[in-house]
Amino acid sequence: MIDEKDLQEGLQTIFQGMDEFADADVVINDPSILDRLTTLEGPFLQINNSPTPRVVYDKAAGRYGYINIPTVLIVSALARNPKDYWDQFRDVRQSCFERIAASTYVTVSGMDCQIMSYVATQDPVEWYQSEESEMPIYLSQELMLEIEEL
């Protein structure tokens, strides 16, 4: 059965291997990363717990389990031209899609897991403003990854 913590750590390693992210900018279950937006530009990726873990034991079909792992892409909008941060958001999101497409398999707890052929965006891009200004502080969007245990 898939160990969610190990899977999150495996995904963290995959995303930390991207040029767009520093190792400290890819976190697991750590919303305090938003506190860093006042001093750092990011981008950031937060890997969260699955809202709907599903376990299926169907040996005849060769499926043992699968799980959805939500990740949240966060791009700072501080002191920048809107075109620049929207372009950066689009480009980093595309790089995340390409990295997942290139990382078809990940080994977790000694089990091979397949990252499914799609990454779903669950919600539209959101932006958050500070109380002092009408300018956005950051943009974010949830990206849902479906992982199947092989």
For each residue, the residues with C-beta under 8 A, 3 or more apart:
1: 55 64 65 149
2: 6 7 55 65 66 67 108 109 111 113 147 149
3: 6 7 108 109
4: 7 8 49 50 53 67 69
5: 8 9
6: 2 3 9 10 108 109
7: 2 3 4 10 11 67 69 106 108 113 147
8: 4 5 11 12 28 29 47 49 69
9: 5 6 12 13 28 108
10: 6 7 13 14 106 107 108 113
11: 7 8 14 15 47 69 71 106 145
12: 8 9 15 16 26 27 28 47
13: 9 10 16 17
14: 10 11 17 99 100 103 106
15: 11 12 18 21 26 45 47 71 96 99
16: 12 13 21 23 26
17: 13 14 99
18: 15 21 95 96 99
19: 95
20: 43 92 95 96
21: 15 16 18 25 26 43 44 45
22: 25
23: 16 26
24: 27
25: 21 22 33 40 42 43 44 45
26: 12 15 16 21 23 44 45 47
27: 12 24 30 33 44 45 46 47
28: 8 9 12 46 47 48
29: 8 46 47 48 49
30: 27 33 46
31: 34 46
32: 35 36
33: 25 27 30 36 37 44 46 74
34: 31 37 74 138
35: 32 38
36: 32 33 39 40 42 44
37: 33 34 40 42 44 74 76 78 137 138
38: 35 78
39: 36
40: 25 36 37 76
41: 76 78
42: 25 36 37 74 75 76 138
43: 20 21 25 73 74 75 76 88 89 92
44: 21 25 26 27 33 36 37 73 74 75
45: 15 21 25 26 27 71 72 73 74 96
46: 27 28 29 30 31 33 71 72 74
47: 8 11 12 15 26 27 28 29 69 70 71
48: 28 29 69 70 71 72
49: 4 8 29 70
50: 4 53 67 68 69 70
51: 68 70
52: 68
53: 4 50 67 68
54: 65 66 67 68
55: 1 2 65
56: 63 64 65 66
57: 64 65
58: 61 62 63 64
59: 62 64
60:
61: 58
62: 58 59 150
63: 56 58 66 148 149
64: 1 56 57 58 59 149 150
65: 1 2 54 55 56 57 148 149
66: 2 54 56 63 116 146 147 148 149
67: 2 4 7 50 53 54 146 147
68: 50 51 52 53 54 144 145 146 147
69: 4 7 8 11 47 48 50 144 145 146 147
70: 47 48 49 50 51 122 142 143 144 145
71: 11 15 45 46 47 48 96 142 143 144 145
72: 45 46 48 140 141 142 143
73: 43 44 45 89 92 93 96 140 141 143
74: 33 34 37 42 43 44 45 46 138 139 140
75: 42 43 44 85 88 89 92 138 139 140
76: 37 40 41 42 43 80 85 137 138
77: 80 82 85 127 135 136 137 138 139
78: 37 38 41 135 137 138
79:
80: 76 77 84 85
81: 84 85
82: 77 85 86 136
83: 86 87
84: 80 81 87 88
85: 75 76 77 80 81 82 88 89 136 139
86: 82 83 89 90 139
87: 83 84 90 91
88: 43 75 84 85 91 92
89: 43 73 75 85 86 92 93 125 139 141
90: 86 87 93 94
91: 87 88 94 95
92: 20 43 73 75 88 89 95 96
93: 73 89 90 96 97 141 143
94: 90 91 97 98
95: 18 19 20 91 92 98 99
96: 15 18 20 45 71 73 92 93 99 100 119 143
97: 93 94 100 101 119
98: 94 95 101 102
99: 14 15 17 18 95 96 102 103
100: 14 96 97 103 115 119 145
101: 97 98 104
102: 98 99
103: 14 99 100 106 115
104: 101 114 115
105: 112 113 114 115 150
106: 7 10 11 14 103 112 113 115 147
107: 10 110 111 112 113
108: 2 3 6 7 9 10 111 113
109: 2 3 6
110: 107
111: 2 107 108 149 150
112: 105 106 107 149 150
113: 2 7 10 105 106 107 108 147 148 149 150
114: 104 105 147 148 150
115: 100 103 104 105 106 145 146 147
116: 66 145 146 147 148
117:
118: 146
119: 96 97 100 143 144 145
120: 143 144 146
121: 141 142 143 144
122: 70 142 143 144
123: 126 141 142
124: 141
125: 89 139 140 141
126: 123 139 140 141
127: 77 136 137 138 139 140
128: 136 137 138 140
129: 133 134 135 136 137
130: 133 135 137
131:
132:
133: 129 130
134: 129
135: 77 78 129 130
136: 77 82 85 127 128 129 139
137: 37 76 77 78 127 128 129 130
138: 34 37 42 74 75 76 77 78 127 128
139: 74 75 77 85 86 89 125 126 127 136
140: 72 73 74 75 125 126 127 128
141: 72 73 89 93 121 123 124 125 126
142: 70 71 72 121 122 123
143: 70 71 72 73 93 96 119 120 121 122
144: 68 69 70 71 119 120 121 122
145: 11 68 69 70 71 100 115 116 119
146: 66 67 68 69 115 116 118 120
147: 2 7 66 67 68 69 106 113 114 115 116
148: 63 65 66 113 114 116
149: 1 2 63 64 65 66 111 112 113
150: 62 64 105 111 112 113 114
